[in-house]
Amino acid sequence: MRNSSILLICIVFVLGSCKPEKKIGFIGEAQGTYYAVTYFDSQGRNLQPELDSLLHSFDLSASLWEPGSVISIINESDSGAEADTVIRQLFRLSNDIAVKTGGSFDYTVGPLVNAWGFGFKKGIDPDSNVIDSLKRFVGYEKISLEKGFLYKSFPGVSVDFNAIAQGYSVDLIGACLESYGIDNYLVDVGGEVLAKGNKPDNEPWIVGIEQPSESAEDERSLQVKLKLHNKAVATSGSYRKFFVRNGVRYSHTIDPQTGYPAFHSLLSVSVVAGNCATADAYATAFMVMGLEKSLDFLKYNNDLEAFFIYSDPEGNFRTEYTPGFEKFLMD
């Protein structure tokens, strides 16, 4: 899984409760980052071992860092290989969003991501010739799913679900908790968050969106706080993961159409959706599309809400959000 920066900071305020529910909370490591889970359970069960097992199983399907994972086997093959349930679901979700965004979200962008040094392989300092040679391997239409097999148009094409897999793992944890009859919980994997139900005081869960900073080492602070109920939120940004070469700052968000890091005034976007995989994928797509194209897209996709942080020509932080996002903002 990707080693993403922590772009969302969970703030869990638990007041007193008269309900016979015990608060359970724990943190762990997964996908190169942290995970944090808080829930209320009348039986007081600690389900961390079950969730650790779930996340390990997920890595064996979708992690590019696992040599024997299903996705690694598919990528190492010349024409494709059998896909398990997780990969099939990730493919269907990813392909749907790739089509809807006109390729701004593209799960075959891995060769370019690696070339720029943001993937699991060392970068090669690409020039225009290298970029052009790699672009022939990029394009979601080069992958198909047929009778349980993921097929590639030709050798060299690879699949990279890192821009959706972290959010998908959040949804898996939520589904696991619900299978145990737990309906009030907050799940956070590397800053991608799913909030279900309420706290015992019948108040919504509270999470924060991080304010952009000038460098990855700067102290973190919050831009806004959100109240969430039965919603997921994911953030993608260009200000934590980047490098500077010849005075130019390069973001880790690669535009699949140009082959180069996305270059515009947008610093981060937080997307609220019904599930975390969807929020995660669209946050990445909007970072590629930029502010204006994203806002235009959202006019016709009202199942999504988004909060944008961008810089104006003078370098000042500005914000803009969809009309429906306002209901999530704390006063």
Number of C-alpha atoms within 10 A of each C-alpha: 24 21 17 21 17 20 25 24 20 21 12 13 11 12 9 8 13 7 10 12 14 15 19 16 16 12 13 13 13 18 23 12 17 16 20 17 23 18 25 23 20 12 10 13 13 14 15 15 9 13 18 16 11 15 19 14 14 21 22 18 21 25 23 24 18 15 12 14 18 22 29 21 18 22 22 15 16 16 17 23 20 18 22 15 11 17 21 17 13 18 23 13 16 24 20 12 20 21 14 13 18 13 20 21 31 29 26 22 25 25 24 27 24 17 20 25 18 21 21 14 14 12 15 11 12 16 10 10 8 14 18 14 12 19 18 12 21 24 19 24 14 16 22 15 16 11 7 13 16 22 21 24 14 14 13 16 28 27 24 24 24 22 24 26 26 30 27 27 25 26 23 18 22 24 14 16 21 14 10 11 11 18 19 23 25 30 26 29 28 26 28 30 32 32 28 21 20 19 24 19 12 9 15 21 25 21 27 21 24 22 18 23 15 9 11 13 8 10 9 14 13 14 12 14 19 21 17 24 20 18 19 27 31 32 28 30 27 22 22 22 16 18 15 9 9 5 7 8 14 19 22 22 22 26 23 24 16 11 22 19 20 21 18 13 18 25 25 28 29 28 26 27 22 15 21 31 29 23 30 28 29 31 29 26 26 28 30 25 23 20 22 11 11 20 20 10 16 16 13 9 11 12 11 19 22 26 21 24 22 20 16 12 8 6 9 8 16 13 15 14 17 16 12 13 16 14 11 17 14 12 9
